[in-house]
Amino acid sequence: MKIAKKIFKWILYFLLIPITYIIVSLILSAITVDRKANNENFNKSIYLSTNGVHLYIVIPIKDVDSLVLSGIKHNGSENYLSSLGR
């Protein structure tokens, strides 16, 4: 009888993990976010370039904040900033 009790207890412990996960995911998926539409118009471009193996993110320098550019080595005549670098 003790062995059956221990086996039953371990089965419950084992099933407790997925059951807890399902309960938490159902509770958290019920939480909604109020999405307020703001009338701000963002005209910023991001380009993607690939050579078949690597994907590069290319951003026009005019769209990058000057504080971010201060920490990046770049030439003043360049128009785009790429994730590849030099």
Secondary structure, 3 states (H helix, E strand, C coil): CHHHHHHHHHHHHHHHHHHHHHHHHHHHHCCCCCCCCCCCCCCCCCEEEECCCCEEEEEEHHHCCHHHHCCCCCCCCCCEEECCCC
